[in-house]
Amino acid sequence: MDLFTYRDQDALLQRQPLAERMRARTIEEYIGQEHIVGPGKMLRRAIMTDQVTSILLFGPPGTGKTTLAHVIAHRTDGQFVRLNAVDASVKDVRETIEAAKQTIVSEKRKTILFLDEVHRFRTSQQDALLPAVEAGIIIFIGATTENPFHSINGALLSRSTLFRLEPLTVQHALIAMQRALSDKERGLGALPIRADEDALLHMATVAGGDLRRALNALELAALTILPDNKGMLHITRHAAEESIRQPTVAADASTQYDVLSAFHKSVRGSSDAALFWFLYAVEKLGMDPMVFLRRLIVACSEDIGLANPQAMTQSVAAMDAYHKIGWPEARYNIAQAILFAVESPKSNSIGRTMDRIQQTFDQLGCAEVPLHLRDAHYQGATKLGHVGYQYPHDFPEHFVKQQYLPEKIKDMVLFEASDQGMEARMKENQSRRRTKP
């Protein structure tokens, strides 16, 4: 259990990284997330009046989830307890709840429990929180980088207000670094530092709006450069480039689902986007190309179908090429299949047909095979009435009208060809057959 305490401030500050020292203590110092804590916003009002209820903070790393918890910790007159789901146990949760009960009785004070990385908690661990949250024994604040609808117990999610934190911008990172350079108490303001604008811009840009990374880079530059002949610590663009490197993009399960979804949706309408999301996922996120090949093959039937059956042939061939020659050479084959699919005429008639058939199952119950369609390759089939089947190849155009569906749905039309690509010819064929006597 880790309480937010601020004793022995000077000694603590000497050991803390700059990003930790500069962490906002008040809502006025908080940088970014104006859509939820800007002037007049509900969460800001709740913090200012110490009326925060159970909330979930969802957003990428470095967007201010933990900092927002610190702000609440400084503002509340209640007990504030922090647990990290990585190393906390159900026992820790239960001990916190018991302590909260005692605090209510003895001090008439509430307890706010901040659970960082709450997605790391198993369902049983999250369940341990529910009774206390429902009874108002604790006010729960959870922070997660993963989609809470994938990782958080539904009951706990329904009892918390969800706030989505957006990635911070380069401008936000610049504000944080300028504050650190001017702050003599917690920042670098006591040092003789001169930082070039392009140096700060480079650190802010590479950090991608992650304040922690930007401030860590600034501190590293300040601590490692040598003073000039005037004793000045001059942070140049070169020093900035040495202090921060291009990050390896981290992709949790939620991010991977989102990128895969973006890819599939792009296959329906944008060659540029489909190819971008595929290469981004494989090259930057380290995802398996097979995930996208499988999805592409599905899309070839779900979204293209009979409008261009060759799309599936291309996709299956690309999968075969990937198995035989591997990455990165096979990316050319996969890119070809993706572009072929995106630029193909589109039809979702296969999916619509399957949906109609699924719907008829509930109406139909048991499906009786018409007598003339039943197996007649045995002695006595005629006596059972298994007669009357007409062989289409004996008729003009190799087609004859006869009942193929069960009696209850014999006139139902399940497959309706679209007017896209090759399906247009099928539509004409369907129309011609329906007008036959």
C-alpha positions, 0 to 999 in steps of 0.5 A, spaced: 500 500 500 502 506 498 499 513 500 500 519 497 504 523 502 509 529 501 513 529 507 521 530 507 519 534 501 526 537 499 530 530 500 525 526 496 525 532 490 533 530 490 532 523 488 525 524 484 526 525 476 524 531 473 517 529 470 515 526 477 518 533 481 514 537 476 507 533 476 501 537 477 499 538 484 493 543 483 488 543 477 490 549 475 497 546 474 494 540 470 496 540 462 491 538 457 485 534 457 481 540 456 475 536 454 474 533 461 477 538 466 477 545 462 473 551 465 466 549 467 467 542 466 464 537 470 470 533 473 474 540 474 468 542 478 468 535 482 475 536 483 474 543 486 469 542 490 472 535 493 466 531 490 469 526 486 465 520 485 468 513 482 471 514 475 475 510 470 481 514 467 482 511 460 488 513 455 495 512 452 501 512 457 503 519 458 496 523 458 496 525 465 492 519 468 496 518 474 497 526 475 490 527 475 489 522 481 495 526 484 491 533 483 485 529 487 489 527 492 492 534 494 485 537 493 481 532 498 480 532 505 479 525 505 484 519 505 487 517 499 490 510 498 494 508 491 495 501 489 498 498 483 494 492 480 501 490 478 503 488 485 497 489 489 493 483 491 485 481 493 488 482 500 491 489 499 484 491 497 480 488 502 485 491 507 484 498 504 476 497 505 477 495 512 481 501 513 476 505 510 470 503 514 474 505 520 476 511 517 468 513 516 466 511 523 472 514 527 474 520 523 467 521 519 472 521 512 471 518 506 477 514 502 479 515 495 482 508 492 486 510 486 488 503 482 493 504 477 493 499 471 487 497 473 486 492 467 492 488 470 487 486 476 483 479 474 476 479 474 476 476 481 480 482 484 476 487 481 470 483 484 472 484 491 472 492 490 464 492 488 461 491 494 465 497 497 464 501 491 456 500 491 456 501 499 460 508 498 465 505 503 470 507 498 470 512 492 474 508 486 479 511 481 481 506 476 487 508 471 488 504 464 491 504 458 487 498 455 480 499 452 476 498 459 470 495 455 475 489 454 479 489 460 474 491 466 469 488 469 462 490 467 459 491 474 465 495 476 465 499 469 457 501 470 458 503 477 464 508 475 464 514 470 468 513 464 473 519 462 477 518 456 484 522 456 486 524 449 494 524 447 497 530 448 500 535 443 507 537 442 504 544 444 503 541 451 510 538 451 513 545 450 509 548 456 511 542 460 518 543 459 518 551 459 515 550 466 520 546 468 526 550 465 523 556 469 521 553 476 526 554 481 523 550 486 522 543 483 524 544 476 531 546 473 530 554 474 536 554 479 541 552 473 544 556 468 540 553 462 539 556 455 535 551 451 534 553 443 527 553 441 529 547 435 532 543 441 525 543 445 521 542 439 525 536 437 524 533 444 517 535 444 516 532 437 519 525 438 516 525 445 509 525 441 506 529 446 508 524 452 510 529 458 514 524 461 518 522 456 519 530 454 521 532 461 526 526 462 529 528 455 530 535 458 533 533 464 538 528 461 540 533 456 541 538 462 545 533 466 550 531 461 552 537 457 558 540 459 558 548 461 561 553 456 566 558 458 561 562 461 558 556 465 552 556 461 548 549 460 547 550 452 541 545 450 542 545 442 538 541 437 544 536 437 544 535 445 536 534 444 537 529 439 542 525 443 537 525 449 531 522 446 530 517 441 524 515 436 520 510 441 518 503 439 510 504 439 507 499 444 501 496 442 496 493 447 490 488 445 486 494 445 490 498 440 491 492 436 484 490 435 483 498 433 488 497 428 485 491 425 478 494 425 481 500 421 484 496 416 478 492 415 474 498 414 479 501 410 479 495 405 472 497 403 474 504 401 481 507 401 487 503 398 491 508 401 489 507 408 488 500 408 496 499 406 498 504 411 494 501 417 497 494 414 504 496 414 504 500 420 501 494 424 507 490 422 512 495 421 511 499 427 507 495 432 510 488 431 503 485 429 503 478 425 502 479 418 497 473 418 492 476 422 491 481 416 491 476 411 486 472 415 482 478 415 483 480 408 480 473 406 474 474 410 473 481 407 474 478 400 467 474 401 464 479 406 465 486 402 467 484 395 464 477 394 461 475 387 462 482 385 469 480 384 471 473 386 478 474 384 479 478 390 479 472 394 484 468 389 489 474 390 489 474 397 489 466 398 495 467 393 498 472 398 498 468 404 501 462 400 507 467 398 508 469 405 508 462 408 513 460 402 518 467 402 516 470 409 517 477 411 519 482 408 519 480 401 512 478 401 510 485 403 509 486 396 505 480 394 500 482 400 500 489 398 498 487 391 492 483 394 490 489 399 490 494 393 486 489 388 481 488 394 480 495 395 479 497 388 475 491 386 467 492 386 464 491 392 458 487 394 455 484 401 450 480 398 453 474 401 453 476 408 446 479 407 444 472 404 446 468 410 443 473 415 436 472 411 437 464 412 439 465 419 433 469 421 429 463 417 431 458 422 427 461 428 421 461 423 422 454 420 423 450 426 425 443 422 426 443 415 423 438 411 426 436 405 421 436 399 420 429 396 423 430 389 429 432 392 430 426 397 435 421 395 433 416 390 439 411 389 436 405 393 430 400 391 424 402 394 425 410 393 419 410 388 414 407 393 416 412 398 414 418 393 421 420 392 420 422 385 419 428 380 425 431 380 427 434 374 434 434 371 436 441 369 441 439 364 435 436 360 432 443 359 434 449 355 439 453 358 440 448 363 435 450 368 428 448 370 423 451 375 422 446 380 421 447 388 428 447 392 426 450 398 422 447 404 415 447 403 414 453 408 419 458 405 418 455 398 417 462 395 422 466 399 428 469 396 434 469 400 440 471 395 439 477 391 445 479 387 447 486 387 448 490 380 456 490 382 461 487 378 460 480 376 454 480 380 451 484 375 450 478 370 448 474 376 442 479 377 440 479 370 440 471 370 436 471 376 431 476 373 431 472 367 429 465 370 424 468 375 420 470 368 420 463 366 414 459 366 
